[in-house]
Amino acid sequence: MASPQRSWSLSSLPLDMIQEIFHRTPAESLLRSKPTCKKWYDLIKNKRFIYEHLRRSPGRSLRTDERRFLRIDKTVQIMEPVTITRSEKPIPHELQPLENIKAMVHCDGLMLCMCSDMESRIVHLALWNPLTRRIALMQPSTRFTTSDHYGIGHGDNKYRDGYKILRFSDRRYADHYHCEADVEIYYCETSTWRALDDAKVDWTMDLTCQGVSVMGNMYWLARRVVQMIIEDFILCFDFSVETFKDVCFCPLYNINNYLSCFDGDRLSFLQQDEAEPNIIEVWATNKLADDGDDVSFTKYFRVVNPELPSLLFDHREMSSQPVYYIAKNKRIIAWCEGVVRDGDKFPICIVLYEIDVGGLRNQRVTELHYENDYVGTFLCGYVYVPSLVSSRIRGG
C-alpha cells in the first residue's frame, strides 16, 4: 500500500521565509506573482519590501545581472543582455509622439522623461516605471523649456522622503537672455517645487550627456572657462544637501565621451575617437561614497584592435549615442546602431556587442531596418534596472 503524499506549496511557508525568497527573485517575476494570492500581493506591494528588494538586488551572487537595455523606436524595446532576450511594449500615450521624447534619466527602475515639441516649444516632464507601466506627469512651477536640463535622485532616506527632480538651465541659456540661470527642485512626495536662489551656475553642459544617477545623486560632463583656460570636469548635484559641486576633472576630454554608472557606486568613462575607432579606453573612479571629495579617474583598461566596431555611429544628421555598461572581467556590453551589407543596400542594424581587452568577442544583430522603416533613437537608449518602485506622484 503506497504511503500518502505530503502536500506542500510555497504559500504554506512562514511569511519571513517567503520574504527572503522574494528578496532574491527578479522584479519581473515578482510582478507576475502578485495575483497568485492575497498574502503575496500584500507583500509585493508593500513599500518597505519594495525598497529592501531594491537595496539587496544589485551585486548579489545568487542573482543574475539585472541590468537591461531600453530603447525606444516605434515601441519600447527591452533587451536582457545575459540571455539575449528582447521584449516589446507599446509606448505610453503620455510619451507620444515618438519624436517628442528628447531625453531620459534612470534611477531605481524609474525613468525621468523629457518630451518636447520643437514647433510649439511645449515641454512635458514625466516619471515612468517601464516594468509596472505606471507613469505620472509633473506640472511646472512656471514653465518647462527646451533649454532645461533635468536630474533625478533622493536624499539619505528615499523610503521616507521620496524622490526629487532637479530642473536647471545652464550658463549659455542665461547669458543669451541676460538673466540668472534657473535652478529648482520638485519633491515627488508633496508635488511641490522649490527654487534654489543661491545656486551658482558658472558652467555649461555637454549637450550629448544627459547625466547619470548614482546612489541618489546626479552626475554630468561640464565645462568652465577660468581666466581663458578651459576646465572639463564632472559636475554633481547632491540631493541630500541640495547643492552642486565639482567632483573631479575629466580624463582626456574630447568629442566622443560616454559617462555611465559602474558597479553601482562608481562612475565609468568610455572614450572612442571617431577618427581612430580601433582604440577604446575605459576609465573608472574610486567609490563615490567612501572617498567624499577625493574622487578621481584612473584608466581601467584599454582595447586596441583593428576589428573594433564604432560605438558612435553617424548615419543621419546627428550621431546615435551608444547604450553600454562595463561588466565583470573588463568587458564592455553595448547595444548600438551599425551597418551591414545586403546586396547593394546597407540597412541599419541594432547589434549587441561584447568587447574585452582582447577585442570584439561576440556580436549579434538583434534588429534590421531599412531607411524607410526606421526612426532611430539618438538619445533614447539607456541602461535600465527593473524595479517595483512606484512612479506615483502625490496629488498627480
Buried (B, 14 or more C-beta within 10 A) or exposed (E): EEEEEEEEEEEEEEEEEBBEEBBEBBBBEBBEBBEEEEEBEEBBEBEEBBBBBBEEBBEEEEBEBBBBBBBBBEEBBBBBBEEEEBEEEEBBEEBEEBEBBBBBBBBBBBBBBBBBBEEEEBBBBBBBBBBBEBBBBBEBBEEBBEBBBBBBBBBEEBEEBBBBBBBBBBBBBBEEEEEEBBBBBBBBBEBEBBEBEEBEBEBBBBEBBBBBBBBBBBBBBBBBEEEEEEBBBBBBBBBBEBBBEBBBEBBEBEEBBBBBBBBEBBBBBBBBBBEEBBBBBBBBBBEBEEEEEEBEBEEBBEBEBEEBBBBBBEBBEEBBBBBBBBBEEBBBBBBBBBBEEEEEEEBBBBBBBBBBBEBBEEBEEBBBBEEEEBEBBBBBBBBBBBBBBBBBBEEE
